[in-house]
């Protein structure tokens, strides 16, 4: 099973029909980002992005998160990775100091 499929299966188990798989989210730069999932609970959105160890996956997620984090009502940002340790120093690209800890986090399985 691919990482995105695993993420969405877990989210569906927890949040049911509140999960929008492959959602499009407009960033502050007016770029439309397709994310692994968007979950909205009580009107509060959370963006979930499955991120592999491949550099392109990490860079794309980092760029999207940076763009989304600057929105006036920014969603919570969650990177879903197989192993934080496997990302090594690139881990900081997904959770940079510029992003609020309240709005960004990592999840491993």
NORGI-V528495 format. One record per residue. PHI is phi in whole degrees, 0 to 359 (999 if undefined). BURIAL is 1 if it has 16 or more other ideal C-beta (glycine too) atoms within 10 Angstrom, else 0. D_FIRST is the distance of its C-alpha to the first C-alpha in whole Angstrom. Layout:
phi->{PHI	PHI}
burial->{BURIAL	BURIAL}
d_first->{D_FIRST	D_FIRST}
//
This chain:
phi->{999	285	303	297	296	296	301	294	297	295	297	297	296	276	251	59	281	277	266	249	286	60	289	258	232	278	272	298	279	74	278	269	256	269	248	301	199	236	240	241	235	53	78	256	275	227	263	246	232	286	232	275	280	290	304	297	295	296	295	296	297	299	295	298	298	298	295	292	291	268	295	302	246	298	285	291	243	230	268	252	234	289	206	298	298	293	284	57	293	288	304	298	289	268	224	291	299	289	267	299	298	292	258	228	201	243	225	239	233}
burial->{0	0	1	1	0	0	1	1	0	1	1	0	0	0	0	0	0	0	1	1	0	0	1	0	1	0	1	0	0	0	0	0	1	0	1	1	1	1	1	0	0	0	0	0	1	1	1	1	1	1	1	1	0	0	0	0	1	1	0	0	1	1	0	1	1	1	1	1	1	0	0	0	0	1	1	1	1	1	1	1	1	0	0	0	0	0	1	0	0	0	1	0	1	1	1	0	0	0	1	0	0	0	1	1	0	0	0	0	0}
d_first->{0	4	7	8	6	6	10	11	10	12	15	15	16	19	20	20	21	22	19	19	16	16	20	23	25	28	29	33	33	33	29	27	23	20	18	14	16	20	21	25	27	30	31	29	26	23	21	17	16	13	14	13	16	17	20	20	17	20	23	21	20	24	26	24	25	28	29	28	29	33	33	36	33	30	27	26	23	20	18	14	14	12	16	19	21	19	20	24	26	24	23	26	25	23	26	29	32	33	30	31	30	30	28	25	23	20	17	15	13}
//
